[in-house]
Amino acid sequence: MTGIENFKIIEISTRTANTEGKSEKDLHNLWGQFLGNHTAEKIPNSTGPEVIALYTDYESDYTGEYTCIIGLKVSSLETIPNGMVGREVKGGRFQKYIAKGSMPKAVAEKWINIWDKDHLLNRAYKTDFEVYGHLSNQGEDSEVQIFLSVN
């Protein structure tokens, strides 16, 4: 288990679900918007270059609807650009996983593995997130950290 402190994030978001290819399409579009519009460059008060993909506002478990957010950690929510939202994320206990390989395929495969073991993981379904740091764009040697909120 890993203890995570509260943090603030400014981001763009979408509501989706892991059914009938909906999340694959919605998340592809959200990432396209984030990268294509150079969203990271427009976020004030960022505390680092890591991109955070956050999953929250769960309807139930991984089979229900949830909100996906892509953004950066920030030191303040005082200035939020038009079209973006700010949020404070509650810290707590998290289980850390690492997706290794070519992205985004490695992340998708890691999530499928997590869902297959869902009944064993004691997930809290509060806020889960991925951290895309300097190792996330290294071709076959890429790594992305995944943090699951647990009870």
N, C-alpha and C positions, 0 to 999 in steps of 0.2 A: 504494500500500500504506500501511496505517496500523499503527503499533505500538501494541499494547494491553498495559497492565500487568496482572499478576495481580489478581483481585478476588474478594471473597467475596459470596455471595448467600444470602438466606433466602427460601424459596419453597414453593409447592405444585407438584405435578408429575403427569404422566400418561405412559404409554407408548402410542405410536401409530404409524401408518404412512400414507403418502400413497397408499393404494390404496382403491378402492371407496367413496370418501367418508368413510373412517374418520377421517382427521385433521381434516376439516372438522367433523365431529360432536364428536370428542374435544376439539379446541381450543375450540370454541364452549362446551362444557360447562365446561372448565377456566377460561376467561375469566369465564363466568357465576358460577362458584364464587368466583373471586378478587374480582370486583367486588361480587357479591351479599352476600358475607360480610365485606366491608370488610377484606380480608386485609391490605392495605398498612398500615392503622392498627394492626395487631397485631404488626408486625415491629419488634423492638427494634434500636437502634443503626444505623438507616438513614443513609446518607450523602447522600441526596438524594431528591427526589420522583419521579425517572424510574422508570417500571416497565420491567423487563427481561423479555423473553420469550426464553428460552434453549433451544437445540436441541443435544442432546449424546447420548452413548452410542449412536452410530450403529452399527447392525448391519452396514451396508455403505455404500451411498451413499443418495441421496434416495429410492430405490425400496424401501429396507428399513425396518425398525422403528427408532425413535429415541425418546428421552425429551424431552418438552417441559416446561419449567419456567417459571413466572411468579412474579416476586418483585421484591425491591428489593436493591440493593447495600447492604452493611453493613460496619461497621468491625470487627466481632467476631462469631464464631460461638459464643461462650460461652453465650448464652441463646437457645435455639431453642424457640418455642412448640409445644405439642402439635399434631400433625397437619401440621407443616411440617418441612422438612429444610433443612440448611445445606450449602453446598458452596463449595469454593475453585475458582475457574476459572483455568486457566493462560492467561497472556497469550501474545502472539506476534504473528505477521503476519496481518493481516486486510485484506480488500478491502471497502471501504465502498460501499454503495448507498443511495439515498434513494427511498422510496415516497412519491409525492405524489398527493393527491386524497382522496376520501371513504374513510374507514376502516370496516371492515377490507378492503373491496374492493381498494384500492390496494396493500395489502401482499400480498394473495393474487395479484394480477396481477404484481407484481414477482417473487414467488417462481416463478411459472410461467415468466417470462422468464429467470430464473436457471437453472432446470432445463433449459430449452431450449438453453442455452449451456454446460451442465455439463461437457461434454467439453473445453472450451477454458479452463476456469477454474482448473485445478490446485488444486482444493479439498482440504483436509486431512481434512475430516469429523471434526474433533475437537469443537469447540464453535462454533456460530454463534449470533448473538443479534440481537434487535431492541431498540431503545431508544425508548420512548414518553415523550417529554418534553413541554414546554409547547406545542409545535406539533402534537401528535398528535390534538387534539380541536378542530379548527378547520373542521369541515365539509369543503367541497370544497377548501379551502386547507390541509388537514392534511399533515403530514410525519412519517414514521417512518424512523429510520436502521436499516439492516440491515448487519451485519458478518459476513462469511464467513471462517472460518479457511482460510488457504492455506499451501501448502508453500513 
